[in-house]
């Protein structure tokens, strides 16, 4: 069994002028949410063995802040196909992941996160607010076996849900 973690980037800033979409950084709210989600993942696991990240600045910042807060490290690859991805694009990326990776984190965007989660778990609607994190168990032994209906949603959390537990 393999595990995929789908993390939508944190809230991005619109106060940076006329930057292209890919270059928009995280807003302060998004940075805090990324730290919250990373800390949660560090406490409950599973920590990722490998990360695939969109090339967007806000996705890379989300990954960095989450990993720092969670105290986990994993080799990460920037995957251009994850920017503007469809569920099929995400599946194509998964098929290239080495077999020794047990837990994979994908840091991306909407609607790819919600559509990919829905496809993997058999069609349920999944609403993915910024910085939401889903953990899906996959009934496969190799990443190239991942496909529609092969997963089970193990848990799903949002920054707002976790904020209730902050001190």
Secondary structure, DSSP 4 states (H G I P E B T S, - for coil): -EEEEEEEPPPBPS-S-S--GGG--B-HHHHHHHHHHHHHHHHH-PPPSEEEE-SSHHHHHHHHHHHHHHT---EEEE-GGGTT--HHHHHHHHTTS-TT--EEEEEE-TTHHHHHHHHHTTS------TT-EEEEEES-SSGGG--TT-EEEEEEE-HHHHHTT--
